[in-house]
Amino acid sequence: MNNQTDVTEFIFLGFSNHPNLQGLFFLIFLVIYLTTLLGNTLIITSTRISSALHTPMYYFLSNLSFLDICYTSTTIPVMLMNFFQEKKTISYDSCLSQIFFLVTCAGAECVLLAAMAYDRYVAICHPLQYPVLMSVKVCVFLVTGSWLCGLVNSVTHTVLATTLTLCGPNQIRHFLCDIPFLLKLSCSDTSLNEFVLHVASATIGLSPCLFTAVSYILIISAILRIPSAQGRSKAFSTCASHLTVVVVFYGTANFNYDRPREGYSLDMDILVSVLFCVMTPMLNPIIYSLRNKEVKCALRKLVGGYTFLGNILSRGQWSSN
């Protein structure tokens, strides 16, 4: 199908209400982006190096960290460059590319969080069958399935977006491209796009959320049946980090996508989206680091190893001098 559009670029209106704070915004989001990259990279590296983290739960966690890096790298670099531009623009092709990667990562993360909930359910409710039910093949299948779900969903939306006729205006009241924003700018029939969007919200968004909720209902009921308080505490600690991440992810996602669009200022729209698109990927490694003893131990060893290596190299330089 041909792409019939008169629009060659879009203008972002996000943060336009505060022209004197562009430099401050740049510094804030640069720090957030670097923190996100550092935190998630440390998680990925520690799960690869530490033999104690070679388990299904941490295999899923490393993939979640990689997803968060991809997710933020899709939006924040463009935002950072636009802080120095008087006219904050993105080309039509770049906008579609941003939508493709953004929807892919968001969809994959929804399914991956459900897979992680299944892992915790098997570990607590069926511990004797855990090695069989969560074998290497099963873990690879679940992660691959998460990426495929996000990819198929993204390809569908992106292809349908190319059929939209965009006659203007070309202003997006945001700092990123997303399907609902293009639908608002379209002057052609968007009924098919909206239908597919609702179907995707139910299958990729709502279904994993319900699956995760049911998994944790069964997990909590199983934990409450453990006779000793120490046993209950130990069992709950194995899923506390993931549960916290799930609550933060779906809480901010629900507030971002399911709240009424009318009656909210541009600043409120931007703030809500920043919480979901920017803050959540930064918080995930922090949550796992603070609430998980194995991850904290692996990170200490990793940082300690780099410090030890740095001391050796510095001593070598001094001795050579």
C-alpha positions as CSV (number, residue, x, y, z in Angstrom):
1,M,0.0,0.0,0.0
2,N,1.3,3.5,-0.8
3,N,2.0,6.0,1.8
4,Q,-0.1,9.0,1.1
5,T,1.1,11.8,3.3
6,D,2.0,15.5,2.9
7,V,3.9,15.5,6.3
8,T,7.6,15.0,6.1
9,E,8.5,15.9,9.7
10,F,6.8,16.3,13.1
11,I,7.3,19.0,15.7
12,F,7.5,17.9,19.3
13,L,5.7,20.3,21.7
14,G,7.0,18.4,24.8
15,F,8.7,20.7,27.3
16,S,7.9,23.7,25.0
17,N,6.2,25.5,27.9
18,H,9.5,26.0,29.7
19,P,12.0,27.4,27.1
20,N,14.3,28.8,29.9
21,L,14.7,25.4,31.5
22,Q,16.0,23.5,28.4
23,G,19.6,23.3,29.8
24,L,18.4,22.0,33.2
25,F,16.1,19.4,31.5
26,F,19.0,18.2,29.4
27,L,21.2,17.7,32.4
28,I,18.4,15.8,34.3
29,F,17.6,13.5,31.5
30,L,21.2,12.9,30.6
31,V,21.9,11.8,34.2
32,I,18.8,9.6,34.1
33,Y,19.9,8.0,30.8
34,L,23.4,7.4,31.9
35,T,22.2,5.9,35.2
36,T,19.8,3.6,33.3
37,L,22.6,2.5,31.0
38,L,25.0,1.9,33.9
39,G,22.5,0.1,36.1
40,N,21.2,-2.2,33.5
41,T,24.6,-2.9,32.0
42,L,25.9,-3.9,35.5
43,I,22.9,-6.2,35.9
44,I,23.6,-7.9,32.6
45,T,27.3,-8.2,33.3
46,S,26.9,-9.5,36.8
47,T,24.4,-12.2,35.7
48,R,26.8,-13.3,33.0
49,I,29.9,-13.4,35.3
50,S,28.6,-14.7,38.6
51,S,27.9,-18.4,38.6
52,A,25.4,-17.9,41.4
53,L,23.2,-16.0,39.0
54,H,23.1,-18.6,36.3
55,T,19.5,-19.4,37.1
56,P,16.2,-18.9,35.1
57,M,15.2,-15.9,37.3
58,Y,18.4,-14.0,36.5
59,Y,18.4,-15.1,32.9
60,F,15.0,-13.3,32.6
61,L,16.4,-10.3,34.6
62,S,19.3,-9.9,32.2
63,N,16.9,-9.8,29.3
64,L,14.7,-7.3,31.1
65,S,17.7,-5.1,31.6
66,F,18.6,-5.3,27.9
67,L,15.0,-4.4,27.0
68,D,15.2,-1.4,29.3
69,I,18.4,-0.2,27.6
70,C,16.7,-0.6,24.2
71,Y,13.6,1.1,25.4
72,T,15.3,4.3,26.7
73,S,17.7,4.4,23.8
74,T,14.8,4.7,21.4
75,T,13.5,7.9,22.9
76,I,15.9,9.7,25.2
77,P,18.8,10.5,22.7
78,V,16.4,12.2,20.4
79,M,14.9,14.1,23.3
80,L,18.4,15.2,24.5
81,M,19.3,16.5,21.0
82,N,16.1,18.4,20.7
83,F,16.8,20.3,23.9
84,F,19.4,22.3,21.9
85,Q,17.0,22.9,19.0
86,E,14.7,25.8,18.8
87,K,12.4,23.7,16.5
88,K,12.2,20.2,18.1
89,T,11.6,18.0,15.0
90,I,11.7,14.4,13.9
91,S,11.5,13.2,10.4
92,Y,8.5,11.1,9.2
93,D,10.7,8.0,8.7
94,S,12.5,8.5,12.1
95,C,9.1,8.8,13.8
96,L,7.9,5.5,12.3
97,S,11.2,3.9,13.3
98,Q,10.8,5.2,16.9
99,I,7.3,3.8,17.0
100,F,8.5,0.4,15.8
101,F,11.2,0.0,18.4
102,L,9.2,1.6,21.2
103,V,6.2,-0.7,20.6
104,T,8.5,-3.8,20.2
105,C,10.2,-3.2,23.5
106,A,7.0,-2.3,25.4
107,G,5.2,-5.4,24.1
108,A,8.1,-7.7,24.8
109,E,8.5,-6.3,28.3
110,C,4.8,-7.0,29.1
111,V,5.1,-10.7,28.1
112,L,8.6,-11.0,29.7
113,L,7.2,-9.8,33.1
114,A,4.5,-12.5,32.8
115,A,7.1,-15.1,32.1
116,M,9.1,-14.0,35.1
117,A,5.9,-14.3,37.2
118,Y,5.4,-17.9,35.9
119,D,9.0,-18.6,36.9
120,R,8.3,-17.4,40.5
121,Y,5.0,-19.4,40.6
122,V,6.8,-22.6,39.6
123,A,9.7,-22.0,42.1
124,I,7.3,-21.5,45.1
125,C,4.3,-23.6,44.2
126,H,6.1,-26.5,42.4
127,P,9.7,-26.5,43.7
128,L,10.3,-30.2,43.0
129,Q,9.3,-29.8,39.4
130,Y,11.2,-26.5,38.9
131,P,14.3,-28.0,37.1
132,V,12.0,-29.7,34.5
133,L,9.4,-26.9,34.1
134,M,12.0,-24.2,33.9
135,S,14.7,-25.9,31.8
136,V,17.0,-24.1,29.6
137,K,14.8,-24.8,26.5
138,V,11.7,-23.5,28.3
139,C,13.5,-20.3,29.4
140,V,14.8,-19.6,25.9
141,F,11.4,-20.3,24.5
142,L,9.7,-17.8,26.9
143,V,12.3,-15.1,26.1
144,T,12.1,-15.7,22.4
145,G,8.3,-15.7,22.6
146,S,8.4,-12.4,24.4
147,W,10.4,-10.8,21.7
148,L,8.3,-12.3,18.9
149,C,5.1,-11.0,20.5
150,G,6.5,-7.5,20.7
151,L,7.9,-7.7,17.2
152,V,4.7,-9.0,15.6
153,N,2.6,-6.4,17.5
154,S,5.0,-3.6,16.4
155,V,5.2,-4.6,12.8
156,T,1.4,-4.7,12.6
157,H,1.0,-1.2,14.1
158,T,3.9,0.3,12.0
159,V,2.6,-1.1,8.7
160,L,-0.9,0.2,9.5
161,A,0.6,3.6,10.4
162,T,2.1,3.9,7.0
163,T,-1.4,3.8,5.4
164,L,-2.5,6.9,7.3
165,T,-3.0,10.1,5.4
166,L,-1.4,12.9,7.3
167,C,-2.5,16.3,6.0
168,G,-1.4,18.4,9.0
169,P,-0.9,19.9,11.4
170,N,2.3,18.1,12.1
171,Q,2.6,19.0,15.8
172,I,2.8,16.2,18.4
173,R,2.0,17.2,22.0
174,H,4.7,15.0,23.4
175,F,8.5,14.3,23.3
176,L,8.1,11.0,21.4
177,C,6.2,9.3,18.6
178,D,3.5,6.9,19.4
179,I,0.5,5.3,17.6
180,P,-2.3,7.4,19.4
181,F,-0.5,10.6,18.5
182,L,-0.4,9.7,14.8
183,L,-4.1,8.7,14.8
184,K,-4.9,12.2,16.1
185,L,-3.1,13.8,13.2
186,S,-4.6,11.6,10.5
187,C,-7.3,13.0,8.2
188,S,-8.1,9.5,6.9
189,D,-10.2,6.7,8.3
190,T,-8.5,5.3,11.4
191,S,-11.1,2.7,12.4
192,L,-8.9,-0.3,11.5
193,N,-5.9,1.2,13.3
194,E,-8.0,1.8,16.4
195,F,-9.5,-1.7,16.3
196,V,-6.0,-3.3,16.1
197,L,-4.8,-1.0,18.9
198,H,-7.6,-2.2,21.2
199,V,-7.0,-5.9,20.3
200,A,-3.3,-5.4,21.0
201,S,-4.0,-3.7,24.3
202,A,-6.1,-6.8,25.3
203,T,-3.6,-9.4,24.1
204,I,-0.2,-7.9,24.7
205,G,-1.1,-5.6,27.6
206,L,-4.1,-6.9,29.6
207,S,-3.6,-10.6,29.2
208,P,0.0,-10.7,30.6
209,C,-1.2,-8.4,33.4
210,L,-4.0,-10.7,34.4
211,F,-1.7,-13.8,34.1
212,T,0.8,-12.1,36.4
213,A,-1.9,-11.1,38.9
214,V,-3.3,-14.7,39.0
215,S,0.3,-16.1,39.4
216,Y,0.9,-13.8,42.4
217,I,-2.5,-14.7,44.0
218,L,-1.4,-18.4,43.8
219,I,2.1,-17.5,45.0
220,I,0.8,-15.5,48.0
221,S,-1.7,-18.2,49.0
222,A,1.1,-20.8,48.9
223,I,3.4,-18.5,51.0
224,L,0.7,-18.0,53.6
225,R,0.5,-21.8,54.0
226,I,4.1,-22.1,55.0
227,P,4.1,-22.8,58.8
228,S,7.2,-20.9,59.9
229,A,7.6,-17.1,59.7
230,Q,11.2,-17.5,58.5
231,G,10.1,-19.7,55.7
232,R,7.4,-17.3,54.6
233,S,9.9,-14.4,54.7
234,K,12.4,-16.3,52.6
235,A,9.8,-17.4,50.1
236,F,8.5,-13.9,49.7
237,S,11.9,-12.4,49.4
238,T,12.5,-14.4,46.2
239,C,9.7,-12.6,44.4
240,A,9.5,-9.2,46.2
241,S,11.8,-7.5,43.6
242,H,9.8,-8.8,40.6
243,L,6.5,-7.9,42.3
244,T,7.7,-4.4,42.9
245,V,8.8,-4.0,39.3
246,V,5.5,-5.3,38.0
247,V,3.5,-2.8,40.2
248,V,5.7,0.1,39.1
249,F,5.5,-0.9,35.4
250,Y,1.8,-1.6,35.2
251,G,0.9,1.2,37.5
252,T,2.6,3.9,35.4
253,A,1.5,2.2,32.1
254,N,-2.1,2.2,33.2
255,F,-1.9,5.9,34.3
256,N,-0.2,6.7,31.0
257,Y,-2.4,5.0,28.5
258,D,-5.8,4.4,30.2
259,R,-6.5,7.7,31.8
260,P,-8.8,10.3,30.0
261,R,-6.8,12.5,27.7
262,E,-9.1,15.5,28.1
263,G,-8.7,17.9,31.0
264,Y,-4.9,17.4,31.4
265,S,-2.3,20.0,30.7
266,L,0.7,19.4,28.5
267,D,3.0,19.4,31.6
268,M,0.9,16.7,33.2
269,D,0.9,14.6,30.0
270,I,4.7,14.9,29.8
271,L,5.2,14.1,33.5
272,V,3.1,10.9,33.4
273,S,4.9,9.7,30.3
274,V,8.3,10.5,31.8
275,L,7.4,8.3,34.8
276,F,6.6,5.4,32.4
277,C,9.1,5.8,29.6
278,V,12.1,7.2,31.4
279,M,11.9,6.5,35.2
280,T,10.8,2.9,35.1
281,P,13.8,1.6,33.1
282,M,16.1,3.4,35.5
283,L,14.3,2.1,38.6
284,N,14.3,-1.6,37.6
285,P,18.0,-2.3,38.3
286,I,17.9,-0.2,41.5
287,I,14.9,-2.3,42.8
288,Y,16.6,-5.6,42.0
289,S,19.9,-4.4,43.6
290,L,18.3,-3.1,46.8
291,R,16.0,-6.0,47.4
292,N,18.0,-9.0,46.2
293,K,21.0,-10.3,48.2
294,E,22.4,-12.4,45.3
295,V,22.4,-9.4,42.9
296,K,24.0,-7.1,45.6
297,C,26.7,-9.7,46.2
298,A,27.4,-10.1,42.5
299,L,27.6,-6.4,42.0
300,R,30.0,-6.0,44.9
301,K,32.3,-8.6,43.4
302,L,32.0,-7.1,40.0
303,V,32.8,-3.5,41.2
304,G,35.5,-4.9,43.5
305,G,37.1,-6.8,40.6
306,Y,37.2,-3.6,38.5
307,T,38.7,-1.7,41.4
308,F,41.4,-4.4,42.0
309,L,42.2,-4.4,38.2
310,G,42.5,-0.6,38.3
311,N,44.8,-0.7,41.3
312,I,47.1,-3.2,39.5
313,L,47.2,-1.1,36.3
314,S,47.9,2.1,38.2
315,R,50.7,0.4,40.2
316,G,52.1,-0.9,36.9
317,Q,52.2,2.6,35.5
318,W,53.9,4.0,38.6
319,S,56.5,1.2,38.6
320,S,57.2,1.7,34.8
321,N,57.8,5.4,35.5
